[in-house]
Amino acid sequence: MFDTENWPTDRGQVGIGTLIVFIAMVLVAAIAAGVLINTAGFLQTKSEQTGEESSAQVTDRVNVVSTYGDVGNDETVETVNLTVMKSSGAGDINLSTATVEWLGPDQGTILTNGSDADEEHFTVDAIKDVDDTLPVLVKQEDRFRISIDSAALSDNGLGLDEGDDFTIKVVTSSGAVTYEHSVPQTLSGEQAVEL
C-alpha cells in the first residue's frame, strides 16, 4: 500500500500557480494569433488589389493600329489621325476621360476630348463600333479614330512641315502609350500620308 502520511501538503498551491501561468500563456497566444490572422488578411487584400492594378496598367491600354495625316493645299499636315483599338486582354477603355500629350516641333501641350479638334482638344470618331459604345472601346473589334488638329498646334498655324518629328502619348486611366512619328520628306501632290 501507499504511505500517505509522508506526502507533502503544499502541492495544490503549486498546481494552481502553474494553471494560472498556463492560462496566461494561452491568452497571450490567442491574442497574438488574432493579430497575425488580421494582418495576414489585410496583406492578402492589399496584394490582390496591387495585383489587379498592376495587371490593369499592363493590359488596359490602347493600341495604335495606324497613323495618317491629312495634307492641306499648302503641303503641310493639318490633321493627325490615330486609329486605335484596345490592347489584347484589356477591359473597357473610356477615351472621353483620356488625355493626349502632344510634343510637336513647335510646342508641347496636353489635349482633352472635345466636340471639335483645336489647340486644347482632340476628337474621337467611330470607324467600327460593334455595340455603339463610342467613346468607350468595349469589343476587341472596335476601331476608333483620334483626330488632332496639328495646324492649331503649330506656330505658323499651317501644320506640320515636311520632315517634322513629333510625339504623341495617349494616356488612359490605367497607363500611357507613346508613339513617335515623322512627316515624310515630301508632301507634294499628296492628300493623306502615313506617319
Biotite code that builds the C-alpha atoms (Angstrom):
import biotite.structure as struc

atoms = struc.array([
    struc.Atom([0.000, 0.000, 0.000], chain_id="A", res_id=1, res_name="MET", atom_name="CA", element="C"),
    struc.Atom([0.827, 3.685, -0.203], chain_id="A", res_id=2, res_name="PHE", atom_name="CA", element="C"),
    struc.Atom([2.188, 5.658, 2.656], chain_id="A", res_id=3, res_name="ASP", atom_name="CA", element="C"),
    struc.Atom([0.020, 8.816, 2.611], chain_id="A", res_id=4, res_name="THR", atom_name="CA", element="C"),
    struc.Atom([1.307, 10.219, 5.877], chain_id="A", res_id=5, res_name="GLU", atom_name="CA", element="C"),
    struc.Atom([4.616, 11.457, 4.382], chain_id="A", res_id=6, res_name="ASN", atom_name="CA", element="C"),
    struc.Atom([3.164, 13.223, 1.302], chain_id="A", res_id=7, res_name="TRP", atom_name="CA", element="C"),
    struc.Atom([3.811, 16.960, 1.079], chain_id="A", res_id=8, res_name="PRO", atom_name="CA", element="C"),
    struc.Atom([0.814, 19.150, 1.811], chain_id="A", res_id=9, res_name="THR", atom_name="CA", element="C"),
    struc.Atom([1.645, 22.198, -0.412], chain_id="A", res_id=10, res_name="ASP", atom_name="CA", element="C"),
    struc.Atom([1.297, 20.512, -3.829], chain_id="A", res_id=11, res_name="ARG", atom_name="CA", element="C"),
    struc.Atom([-2.124, 22.048, -4.552], chain_id="A", res_id=12, res_name="GLY", atom_name="CA", element="C"),
    struc.Atom([-0.713, 25.570, -4.386], chain_id="A", res_id=13, res_name="GLN", atom_name="CA", element="C"),
    struc.Atom([1.981, 24.777, -6.946], chain_id="A", res_id=14, res_name="VAL", atom_name="CA", element="C"),
    struc.Atom([-0.683, 23.328, -9.280], chain_id="A", res_id=15, res_name="GLY", atom_name="CA", element="C"),
    struc.Atom([-2.820, 26.480, -9.092], chain_id="A", res_id=16, res_name="ILE", atom_name="CA", element="C"),
    struc.Atom([0.182, 28.700, -9.912], chain_id="A", res_id=17, res_name="GLY", atom_name="CA", element="C"),
    struc.Atom([1.053, 26.529, -12.879], chain_id="A", res_id=18, res_name="THR", atom_name="CA", element="C"),
    struc.Atom([-2.569, 26.637, -14.047], chain_id="A", res_id=19, res_name="LEU", atom_name="CA", element="C"),
    struc.Atom([-2.608, 30.464, -13.868], chain_id="A", res_id=20, res_name="ILE", atom_name="CA", element="C"),
    struc.Atom([0.632, 30.689, -15.877], chain_id="A", res_id=21, res_name="VAL", atom_name="CA", element="C"),
    struc.Atom([-0.755, 28.212, -18.416], chain_id="A", res_id=22, res_name="PHE", atom_name="CA", element="C"),
    struc.Atom([-3.984, 30.207, -18.831], chain_id="A", res_id=23, res_name="ILE", atom_name="CA", element="C"),
    struc.Atom([-1.997, 33.427, -19.221], chain_id="A", res_id=24, res_name="ALA", atom_name="CA", element="C"),
    struc.Atom([0.155, 31.805, -21.941], chain_id="A", res_id=25, res_name="MET", atom_name="CA", element="C"),
    struc.Atom([-2.963, 30.564, -23.758], chain_id="A", res_id=26, res_name="VAL", atom_name="CA", element="C"),
    struc.Atom([-4.486, 34.082, -23.641], chain_id="A", res_id=27, res_name="LEU", atom_name="CA", element="C"),
    struc.Atom([-1.300, 35.686, -24.952], chain_id="A", res_id=28, res_name="VAL", atom_name="CA", element="C"),
    struc.Atom([-1.087, 33.084, -27.745], chain_id="A", res_id=29, res_name="ALA", atom_name="CA", element="C"),
    struc.Atom([-4.744, 33.655, -28.687], chain_id="A", res_id=30, res_name="ALA", atom_name="CA", element="C"),
    struc.Atom([-4.260, 37.422, -28.883], chain_id="A", res_id=31, res_name="ILE", atom_name="CA", element="C"),
    struc.Atom([-1.095, 37.010, -30.947], chain_id="A", res_id=32, res_name="ALA", atom_name="CA", element="C"),
    struc.Atom([-2.880, 34.579, -33.280], chain_id="A", res_id=33, res_name="ALA", atom_name="CA", element="C"),
    struc.Atom([-5.734, 37.061, -33.738], chain_id="A", res_id=34, res_name="GLY", atom_name="CA", element="C"),
    struc.Atom([-3.283, 39.835, -34.625], chain_id="A", res_id=35, res_name="VAL", atom_name="CA", element="C"),
    struc.Atom([-1.462, 37.560, -37.097], chain_id="A", res_id=36, res_name="LEU", atom_name="CA", element="C"),
    struc.Atom([-4.721, 36.479, -38.760], chain_id="A", res_id=37, res_name="ILE", atom_name="CA", element="C"),
    struc.Atom([-5.893, 40.096, -39.102], chain_id="A", res_id=38, res_name="ASN", atom_name="CA", element="C"),
    struc.Atom([-2.522, 41.143, -40.524], chain_id="A", res_id=39, res_name="THR", atom_name="CA", element="C"),
    struc.Atom([-2.488, 38.227, -42.966], chain_id="A", res_id=40, res_name="ALA", atom_name="CA", element="C"),
    struc.Atom([-5.998, 39.107, -44.158], chain_id="A", res_id=41, res_name="GLY", atom_name="CA", element="C"),
    struc.Atom([-5.051, 42.751, -44.636], chain_id="A", res_id=42, res_name="PHE", atom_name="CA", element="C"),
    struc.Atom([-1.894, 41.832, -46.556], chain_id="A", res_id=43, res_name="LEU", atom_name="CA", element="C"),
    struc.Atom([-3.810, 39.396, -48.767], chain_id="A", res_id=44, res_name="GLN", atom_name="CA", element="C"),
    struc.Atom([-6.405, 42.045, -49.637], chain_id="A", res_id=45, res_name="THR", atom_name="CA", element="C"),
    struc.Atom([-3.690, 44.604, -50.336], chain_id="A", res_id=46, res_name="LYS", atom_name="CA", element="C"),
    struc.Atom([-1.705, 42.206, -52.530], chain_id="A", res_id=47, res_name="SER", atom_name="CA", element="C"),
    struc.Atom([-4.822, 41.282, -54.541], chain_id="A", res_id=48, res_name="GLU", atom_name="CA", element="C"),
    struc.Atom([-5.582, 44.968, -55.099], chain_id="A", res_id=49, res_name="GLN", atom_name="CA", element="C"),
    struc.Atom([-1.980, 45.677, -56.109], chain_id="A", res_id=50, res_name="THR", atom_name="CA", element="C"),
    struc.Atom([-2.003, 42.714, -58.490], chain_id="A", res_id=51, res_name="GLY", atom_name="CA", element="C"),
    struc.Atom([-5.227, 43.884, -60.164], chain_id="A", res_id=52, res_name="GLU", atom_name="CA", element="C"),
    struc.Atom([-3.902, 47.438, -60.535], chain_id="A", res_id=53, res_name="GLU", atom_name="CA", element="C"),
    struc.Atom([-0.588, 46.194, -61.949], chain_id="A", res_id=54, res_name="SER", atom_name="CA", element="C"),
    struc.Atom([-2.395, 43.937, -64.393], chain_id="A", res_id=55, res_name="SER", atom_name="CA", element="C"),
    struc.Atom([-4.635, 46.817, -65.487], chain_id="A", res_id=56, res_name="ALA", atom_name="CA", element="C"),
    struc.Atom([-1.614, 49.064, -66.078], chain_id="A", res_id=57, res_name="GLN", atom_name="CA", element="C"),
    struc.Atom([-0.104, 46.450, -68.363], chain_id="A", res_id=58, res_name="VAL", atom_name="CA", element="C"),
    struc.Atom([-3.235, 45.377, -70.262], chain_id="A", res_id=59, res_name="THR", atom_name="CA", element="C"),
    struc.Atom([-5.759, 48.266, -70.163], chain_id="A", res_id=60, res_name="ASP", atom_name="CA", element="C"),
    struc.Atom([-4.139, 50.309, -72.864], chain_id="A", res_id=61, res_name="ARG", atom_name="CA", element="C"),
    struc.Atom([-4.974, 51.437, -76.353], chain_id="A", res_id=62, res_name="VAL", atom_name="CA", element="C"),
    struc.Atom([-3.097, 50.066, -79.298], chain_id="A", res_id=63, res_name="ASN", atom_name="CA", element="C"),
    struc.Atom([-2.495, 52.448, -82.192], chain_id="A", res_id=64, res_name="VAL", atom_name="CA", element="C"),
    struc.Atom([-3.154, 50.465, -85.377], chain_id="A", res_id=65, res_name="VAL", atom_name="CA", element="C"),
    struc.Atom([-2.189, 53.211, -87.822], chain_id="A", res_id=66, res_name="SER", atom_name="CA", element="C"),
    struc.Atom([-1.431, 56.914, -88.024], chain_id="A", res_id=67, res_name="THR", atom_name="CA", element="C"),
    struc.Atom([-2.009, 59.145, -91.037], chain_id="A", res_id=68, res_name="TYR", atom_name="CA", element="C"),
    struc.Atom([-2.086, 62.843, -91.726], chain_id="A", res_id=69, res_name="GLY", atom_name="CA", element="C"),
    struc.Atom([-4.363, 64.951, -93.901], chain_id="A", res_id=70, res_name="ASP", atom_name="CA", element="C"),
    struc.Atom([-2.335, 67.182, -96.214], chain_id="A", res_id=71, res_name="VAL", atom_name="CA", element="C"),
    struc.Atom([-3.669, 70.665, -96.982], chain_id="A", res_id=72, res_name="GLY", atom_name="CA", element="C"),
    struc.Atom([-3.264, 72.802, -100.091], chain_id="A", res_id=73, res_name="ASN", atom_name="CA", element="C"),
    struc.Atom([-0.172, 74.421, -98.579], chain_id="A", res_id=74, res_name="ASP", atom_name="CA", element="C"),
    struc.Atom([1.535, 70.984, -98.441], chain_id="A", res_id=75, res_name="GLU", atom_name="CA", element="C"),
    struc.Atom([1.559, 70.699, -94.658], chain_id="A", res_id=76, res_name="THR", atom_name="CA", element="C"),
    struc.Atom([-0.082, 68.072, -92.452], chain_id="A", res_id=77, res_name="VAL", atom_name="CA", element="C"),
    struc.Atom([-3.122, 69.861, -90.987], chain_id="A", res_id=78, res_name="GLU", atom_name="CA", element="C"),
    struc.Atom([-4.696, 66.936, -89.093], chain_id="A", res_id=79, res_name="THR", atom_name="CA", element="C"),
    struc.Atom([-3.130, 63.858, -87.460], chain_id="A", res_id=80, res_name="VAL", atom_name="CA", element="C"),
    struc.Atom([-5.422, 60.822, -87.168], chain_id="A", res_id=81, res_name="ASN", atom_name="CA", element="C"),
    struc.Atom([-4.737, 57.788, -84.963], chain_id="A", res_id=82, res_name="LEU", atom_name="CA", element="C"),
    struc.Atom([-6.715, 54.583, -85.486], chain_id="A", res_id=83, res_name="THR", atom_name="CA", element="C"),
    struc.Atom([-6.889, 52.890, -82.074], chain_id="A", res_id=84, res_name="VAL", atom_name="CA", element="C"),
    struc.Atom([-8.185, 49.649, -80.622], chain_id="A", res_id=85, res_name="MET", atom_name="CA", element="C"),
    struc.Atom([-7.956, 48.185, -77.155], chain_id="A", res_id=86, res_name="LYS", atom_name="CA", element="C"),
    struc.Atom([-4.956, 46.008, -76.385], chain_id="A", res_id=87, res_name="SER", atom_name="CA", element="C"),
    struc.Atom([-5.308, 42.265, -76.032], chain_id="A", res_id=88, res_name="SER", atom_name="CA", element="C"),
    struc.Atom([-6.838, 41.343, -72.666], chain_id="A", res_id=89, res_name="GLY", atom_name="CA", element="C"),
    struc.Atom([-7.809, 44.929, -71.872], chain_id="A", res_id=90, res_name="ALA", atom_name="CA", element="C"),
    struc.Atom([-11.015, 45.912, -70.138], chain_id="A", res_id=91, res_name="GLY", atom_name="CA", element="C"),
    struc.Atom([-13.284, 48.720, -71.315], chain_id="A", res_id=92, res_name="ASP", atom_name="CA", element="C"),
    struc.Atom([-11.343, 51.898, -72.162], chain_id="A", res_id=93, res_name="ILE", atom_name="CA", element="C"),
    struc.Atom([-13.168, 55.225, -71.990], chain_id="A", res_id=94, res_name="ASN", atom_name="CA", element="C"),
    struc.Atom([-11.487, 57.647, -74.392], chain_id="A", res_id=95, res_name="LEU", atom_name="CA", element="C"),
    struc.Atom([-13.623, 60.578, -73.194], chain_id="A", res_id=96, res_name="SER", atom_name="CA", element="C"),
    struc.Atom([-11.582, 60.586, -69.968], chain_id="A", res_id=97, res_name="THR", atom_name="CA", element="C"),
    struc.Atom([-8.242, 60.051, -71.729], chain_id="A", res_id=98, res_name="ALA", atom_name="CA", element="C"),
    struc.Atom([-5.717, 62.757, -72.479], chain_id="A", res_id=99, res_name="THR", atom_name="CA", element="C"),
    struc.Atom([-3.351, 63.093, -75.413], chain_id="A", res_id=100, res_name="VAL", atom_name="CA", element="C"),
    struc.Atom([0.063, 64.618, -74.818], chain_id="A", res_id=101, res_name="GLU", atom_name="CA", element="C"),
    struc.Atom([1.360, 66.327, -77.958], chain_id="A", res_id=102, res_name="TRP", atom_name="CA", element="C"),
    struc.Atom([5.041, 67.132, -78.301], chain_id="A", res_id=103, res_name="LEU", atom_name="CA", element="C"),
    struc.Atom([5.449, 68.720, -81.716], chain_id="A", res_id=104, res_name="GLY", atom_name="CA", element="C"),
    struc.Atom([8.257, 70.610, -83.368], chain_id="A", res_id=105, res_name="PRO", atom_name="CA", element="C"),
    struc.Atom([6.823, 73.939, -82.146], chain_id="A", res_id=106, res_name="ASP", atom_name="CA", element="C"),
    struc.Atom([5.219, 73.213, -78.763], chain_id="A", res_id=107, res_name="GLN", atom_name="CA", element="C"),
    struc.Atom([4.035, 70.631, -76.293], chain_id="A", res_id=108, res_name="GLY", atom_name="CA", element="C"),
    struc.Atom([0.564, 70.513, -74.791], chain_id="A", res_id=109, res_name="THR", atom_name="CA", element="C"),
    struc.Atom([-1.993, 68.203, -73.197], chain_id="A", res_id=110, res_name="ILE", atom_name="CA", element="C"),
    struc.Atom([-5.263, 67.750, -75.071], chain_id="A", res_id=111, res_name="LEU", atom_name="CA", element="C"),
    struc.Atom([-8.593, 66.567, -73.680], chain_id="A", res_id=112, res_name="THR", atom_name="CA", element="C"),
    struc.Atom([-11.568, 65.108, -75.521], chain_id="A", res_id=113, res_name="ASN", atom_name="CA", element="C"),
    struc.Atom([-13.881, 67.674, -77.097], chain_id="A", res_id=114, res_name="GLY", atom_name="CA", element="C"),
    struc.Atom([-16.513, 68.120, -79.789], chain_id="A", res_id=115, res_name="SER", atom_name="CA", element="C"),
    struc.Atom([-14.033, 69.837, -82.151], chain_id="A", res_id=116, res_name="ASP", atom_name="CA", element="C"),
    struc.Atom([-10.284, 69.326, -82.561], chain_id="A", res_id=117, res_name="ALA", atom_name="CA", element="C"),
    struc.Atom([-8.390, 72.525, -81.735], chain_id="A", res_id=118, res_name="ASP", atom_name="CA", element="C"),
    struc.Atom([-5.391, 73.712, -79.695], chain_id="A", res_id=119, res_name="GLU", atom_name="CA", element="C"),
    struc.Atom([-6.891, 72.234, -76.491], chain_id="A", res_id=120, res_name="GLU", atom_name="CA", element="C"),
    struc.Atom([-8.970, 69.256, -77.668], chain_id="A", res_id=121, res_name="HIS", atom_name="CA", element="C"),
    struc.Atom([-8.915, 66.097, -79.730], chain_id="A", res_id=122, res_name="PHE", atom_name="CA", element="C"),
    struc.Atom([-11.955, 64.292, -81.135], chain_id="A", res_id=123, res_name="THR", atom_name="CA", element="C"),
    struc.Atom([-12.965, 60.626, -81.152], chain_id="A", res_id=124, res_name="VAL", atom_name="CA", element="C"),
    struc.Atom([-14.978, 59.145, -84.030], chain_id="A", res_id=125, res_name="ASP", atom_name="CA", element="C"),
    struc.Atom([-16.063, 55.584, -84.678], chain_id="A", res_id=126, res_name="ALA", atom_name="CA", element="C"),
    struc.Atom([-14.606, 53.665, -87.579], chain_id="A", res_id=127, res_name="ILE", atom_name="CA", element="C"),
    struc.Atom([-16.088, 50.365, -86.393], chain_id="A", res_id=128, res_name="LYS", atom_name="CA", element="C"),
    struc.Atom([-18.270, 50.325, -83.259], chain_id="A", res_id=129, res_name="ASP", atom_name="CA", element="C"),
    struc.Atom([-19.814, 46.870, -82.747], chain_id="A", res_id=130, res_name="VAL", atom_name="CA", element="C"),
    struc.Atom([-22.157, 47.730, -79.851], chain_id="A", res_id=131, res_name="ASP", atom_name="CA", element="C"),
    struc.Atom([-22.482, 51.509, -80.467], chain_id="A", res_id=132, res_name="ASP", atom_name="CA", element="C"),
    struc.Atom([-20.441, 52.377, -77.349], chain_id="A", res_id=133, res_name="THR", atom_name="CA", element="C"),
    struc.Atom([-18.496, 55.410, -78.629], chain_id="A", res_id=134, res_name="LEU", atom_name="CA", element="C"),
    struc.Atom([-16.280, 56.757, -76.944], chain_id="A", res_id=135, res_name="PRO", atom_name="CA", element="C"),
    struc.Atom([-15.719, 53.557, -74.923], chain_id="A", res_id=136, res_name="VAL", atom_name="CA", element="C"),
    struc.Atom([-13.686, 50.766, -76.501], chain_id="A", res_id=137, res_name="LEU", atom_name="CA", element="C"),
    struc.Atom([-15.566, 47.634, -75.397], chain_id="A", res_id=138, res_name="VAL", atom_name="CA", element="C"),
    struc.Atom([-15.034, 44.952, -78.043], chain_id="A", res_id=139, res_name="LYS", atom_name="CA", element="C"),
    struc.Atom([-11.699, 43.842, -79.466], chain_id="A", res_id=140, res_name="GLN", atom_name="CA", element="C"),
    struc.Atom([-13.123, 44.579, -82.929], chain_id="A", res_id=141, res_name="GLU", atom_name="CA", element="C"),
    struc.Atom([-13.875, 48.244, -82.121], chain_id="A", res_id=142, res_name="ASP", atom_name="CA", element="C"),
    struc.Atom([-11.781, 50.796, -84.034], chain_id="A", res_id=143, res_name="ARG", atom_name="CA", element="C"),
    struc.Atom([-11.928, 54.495, -83.163], chain_id="A", res_id=144, res_name="PHE", atom_name="CA", element="C"),
    struc.Atom([-10.201, 57.494, -84.740], chain_id="A", res_id=145, res_name="ARG", atom_name="CA", element="C"),
    struc.Atom([-8.491, 60.093, -82.552], chain_id="A", res_id=146, res_name="ILE", atom_name="CA", element="C"),
    struc.Atom([-8.089, 63.314, -84.548], chain_id="A", res_id=147, res_name="SER", atom_name="CA", element="C"),
    struc.Atom([-5.641, 66.072, -83.602], chain_id="A", res_id=148, res_name="ILE", atom_name="CA", element="C"),
    struc.Atom([-5.561, 69.497, -85.247], chain_id="A", res_id=149, res_name="ASP", atom_name="CA", element="C"),
    struc.Atom([-1.820, 69.790, -85.913], chain_id="A", res_id=150, res_name="SER", atom_name="CA", element="C"),
    struc.Atom([-2.330, 73.140, -87.687], chain_id="A", res_id=151, res_name="ALA", atom_name="CA", element="C"),
    struc.Atom([-3.708, 74.654, -84.464], chain_id="A", res_id=152, res_name="ALA", atom_name="CA", element="C"),
    struc.Atom([-0.705, 73.251, -82.569], chain_id="A", res_id=153, res_name="LEU", atom_name="CA", element="C"),
    struc.Atom([1.952, 74.726, -84.868], chain_id="A", res_id=154, res_name="SER", atom_name="CA", element="C"),
    struc.Atom([3.465, 78.177, -84.515], chain_id="A", res_id=155, res_name="ASP", atom_name="CA", element="C"),
    struc.Atom([2.762, 79.104, -88.135], chain_id="A", res_id=156, res_name="ASN", atom_name="CA", element="C"),
    struc.Atom([-0.858, 77.918, -87.928], chain_id="A", res_id=157, res_name="GLY", atom_name="CA", element="C"),
    struc.Atom([-0.412, 75.866, -91.085], chain_id="A", res_id=158, res_name="LEU", atom_name="CA", element="C"),
    struc.Atom([0.540, 72.432, -89.768], chain_id="A", res_id=159, res_name="GLY", atom_name="CA", element="C"),
    struc.Atom([3.470, 70.047, -89.807], chain_id="A", res_id=160, res_name="LEU", atom_name="CA", element="C"),
    struc.Atom([6.099, 70.633, -92.469], chain_id="A", res_id=161, res_name="ASP", atom_name="CA", element="C"),
    struc.Atom([7.965, 68.022, -94.454], chain_id="A", res_id=162, res_name="GLU", atom_name="CA", element="C"),
    struc.Atom([10.402, 66.076, -92.273], chain_id="A", res_id=163, res_name="GLY", atom_name="CA", element="C"),
    struc.Atom([8.992, 67.321, -88.921], chain_id="A", res_id=164, res_name="ASP", atom_name="CA", element="C"),
    struc.Atom([9.168, 64.920, -85.972], chain_id="A", res_id=165, res_name="ASP", atom_name="CA", element="C"),
    struc.Atom([6.508, 64.747, -83.254], chain_id="A", res_id=166, res_name="PHE", atom_name="CA", element="C"),
    struc.Atom([5.488, 62.521, -80.345], chain_id="A", res_id=167, res_name="THR", atom_name="CA", element="C"),
    struc.Atom([2.007, 61.548, -79.210], chain_id="A", res_id=168, res_name="ILE", atom_name="CA", element="C"),
    struc.Atom([1.271, 59.955, -75.847], chain_id="A", res_id=169, res_name="LYS", atom_name="CA", element="C"),
    struc.Atom([-2.243, 58.552, -75.286], chain_id="A", res_id=170, res_name="VAL", atom_name="CA", element="C"),
    struc.Atom([-2.917, 58.474, -71.535], chain_id="A", res_id=171, res_name="VAL", atom_name="CA", element="C"),
    struc.Atom([-5.854, 56.431, -70.207], chain_id="A", res_id=172, res_name="THR", atom_name="CA", element="C"),
    struc.Atom([-6.840, 55.874, -66.579], chain_id="A", res_id=173, res_name="SER", atom_name="CA", element="C"),
    struc.Atom([-4.633, 52.757, -66.457], chain_id="A", res_id=174, res_name="SER", atom_name="CA", element="C"),
    struc.Atom([-1.497, 53.943, -68.199], chain_id="A", res_id=175, res_name="GLY", atom_name="CA", element="C"),
    struc.Atom([0.066, 55.543, -71.221], chain_id="A", res_id=176, res_name="ALA", atom_name="CA", element="C"),
    struc.Atom([1.398, 54.553, -74.617], chain_id="A", res_id=177, res_name="VAL", atom_name="CA", element="C"),
    struc.Atom([3.862, 56.740, -76.522], chain_id="A", res_id=178, res_name="THR", atom_name="CA", element="C"),
    struc.Atom([4.296, 56.914, -80.296], chain_id="A", res_id=179, res_name="TYR", atom_name="CA", element="C"),
    struc.Atom([6.955, 58.845, -82.175], chain_id="A", res_id=180, res_name="GLU", atom_name="CA", element="C"),
    struc.Atom([6.242, 59.925, -85.744], chain_id="A", res_id=181, res_name="HIS", atom_name="CA", element="C"),
    struc.Atom([7.886, 61.699, -88.650], chain_id="A", res_id=182, res_name="SER", atom_name="CA", element="C"),
    struc.Atom([6.319, 63.555, -91.528], chain_id="A", res_id=183, res_name="VAL", atom_name="CA", element="C"),
    struc.Atom([7.604, 62.219, -94.886], chain_id="A", res_id=184, res_name="PRO", atom_name="CA", element="C"),
    struc.Atom([10.289, 64.244, -96.653], chain_id="A", res_id=185, res_name="GLN", atom_name="CA", element="C"),
    struc.Atom([7.912, 65.185, -99.455], chain_id="A", res_id=186, res_name="THR", atom_name="CA", element="C"),
    struc.Atom([4.216, 66.035, -99.309], chain_id="A", res_id=187, res_name="LEU", atom_name="CA", element="C"),
    struc.Atom([3.897, 67.324, -102.855], chain_id="A", res_id=188, res_name="SER", atom_name="CA", element="C"),
    struc.Atom([0.707, 66.112, -104.552], chain_id="A", res_id=189, res_name="GLY", atom_name="CA", element="C"),
    struc.Atom([-0.430, 64.064, -101.531], chain_id="A", res_id=190, res_name="GLU", atom_name="CA", element="C"),
    struc.Atom([-3.855, 64.316, -99.868], chain_id="A", res_id=191, res_name="GLN", atom_name="CA", element="C"),
    struc.Atom([-3.008, 61.983, -96.988], chain_id="A", res_id=192, res_name="ALA", atom_name="CA", element="C"),
    struc.Atom([0.249, 60.407, -95.805], chain_id="A", res_id=193, res_name="VAL", atom_name="CA", element="C"),
    struc.Atom([1.144, 57.626, -93.414], chain_id="A", res_id=194, res_name="GLU", atom_name="CA", element="C"),
    struc.Atom([3.024, 58.935, -90.389], chain_id="A", res_id=195, res_name="LEU", atom_name="CA", element="C"),
])
